[in-house]
């Protein structure tokens, strides 16, 4: 069970990821964990 992210609203405003249907959108700790397990980088950590 996921904990509610206290900064979710602020995170969603700044999140550069276009996949707004993702269950981890705006929950940075869950997003980073998912991408770490998948051995990929989330959009916010990629070089532009």
Order of alpha helices (4+ residues) and beta strands (2+ residues): alpha-alpha
